[in-house]
Amino acid sequence: MLWYFVKLLIMLPLVGGMAFGALWLWRKYQPGMMAQQGDRMVKLLEALPMGTSGKLAVVEFEGRRILLSVTRGRIEKIAEGETTRAR
């Protein structure tokens, strides 16, 4: 019985640390959330999850904003508009 508690005290922080590390890596490297997009021709401005396997994404390309529907099997353009920038 004592050996069970010793294993529990060792394994519980180990598993918790691995779960925390996995969530930290997922948040850091998930697509579209990387802050360094300054030099790219295509920039992901925002992504909004819609259900379990789809999302809406707004990308900027050549001065235009494009609203895309992204699912596992396809990407469709929904709308397109000009970029509004205050100068």
Rosetta blueprint (number, residue, H / E / L):
1 M L
2 L H
3 W H
4 Y H
5 F H
6 V H
7 K H
8 L H
9 L H
10 I H
11 M H
12 L H
13 P H
14 L H
15 V H
16 G H
17 G H
18 M H
19 A H
20 F H
21 G H
22 A H
23 L H
24 W H
25 L H
26 W H
27 R H
28 K H
29 Y H
30 Q L
31 P L
32 G L
33 M L
34 M L
35 A L
36 Q L
37 Q L
38 G L
39 D L
40 R L
41 M L
42 V E
43 K E
44 L E
45 L E
46 E E
47 A E
48 L E
49 P E
50 M E
51 G L
52 T L
53 S L
54 G E
55 K E
56 L E
57 A E
58 V E
59 V E
60 E E
61 F E
62 E L
63 G L
64 R E
65 R E
66 I E
67 L E
68 L E
69 S E
70 V E
71 T L
72 R L
73 G L
74 R L
75 I E
76 E E
77 K E
78 I E
79 A E
80 E E
81 G E
82 E E
83 T L
84 T L
85 R L
86 A L
87 R L
